[in-house]
Amino acid sequence: MTHAAYNHGMLGHLLTAIVTPFRDDGAVDFESFQRLAAHLVDNGSDGIVVAGTTGESPTLTDDERLDLLRAAVEAVGDRATVVANTGTNDTAHSVHLTEQAAAAGADAFLVVTPYYNKPPQRAIVAHVEEIARVSERPIVVYNIPSRAVVNIEPATMSRLAEIDTVRAVKQAYDDLGEARHIVELGLDLYAGDDVLVQPFLEIGGVGGICVHTHVVGPQVAEQVRAALDGDLETARRIDGELAPAYELLRVVTNPIAIKAALDLLGHDVGGLRLPLVSANDDEVARVRDCLARLGLLVAA
């Protein structure tokens, strides 16, 4: 299928990179996960990304990732898209995860630039080509130089767009010229950093793969709808009102702050796995203040 032949935003406009809830003993809490997945889809999300960075993928086993994916498909697969994060910094491992995710019913795969080992640009293309061989389902390329150290340069993005199943890019990089290039290639552009949703919508992006939508999903859905309808005034107003949500995510490394926020709002998502730790009292107070300014919580 050529890029021109499919609908824009075929995975939806708003996807939430869902957190992974843990029980007190550190095991994955699948019941809480399914409850949260349903809550997100009921509150603005067109889909979820399972076992991403926000889902603490670095500390999940392959079996846990797969079980989470199956749990997501069971909970919301009939009414939302379920994207499996299968990208790692080891191509063979990424291929293996992608094969398994395809068998488990993932609608698409999120494939991040290999991190830490700093592949040259041509190696990024080779990496994605290998992964693309194992399934006909769409790949969302994930470019996040702040975590992966390497940026996917525009010429490389052009080469990635030639891979049949590469249909979208989650771009967590604020260069609008590079973002515009992704749109010009006919790929769906998703903001990979919540603060980029509005500027990306204004240059032809389809929406975002977000973290703040755990708590402000309906507002972001309204923002995206307004922007796509051409009502930039409303979209920009909502974007301005969401400033405390962007601030919340900067309190401490993701997903520590968003788990603290979910906890304060009554969602039982448990703690985090080392090397991440739960928010301390000061961080929780700052998160609570952000939620209060968003009108989601009565001020303490």
Secondary structure by P-SEA (a helix, b strand, c coil): cccccccccccccbbbcbbbbbccccccaaaaaaaaaaaaaacccccccccccccccccccaaaaaaaaaaaaacccccbbbbbccccccaaaaaaaaaaaaaacccbbbbcccccccccaaaaaaaaaaaaaacccbbbbbbbcccccccccaaaaaaaaacccccccccccccaaaaaaaaaaccbbbcccccaaaaaaaacccccccccccccaaaaaaaaaaaaacaaaaaaaaaaaaaaaaaaaaccccaaaaaaaaaaacccccccccccccccaaaaaaaaaaaaaacccccc
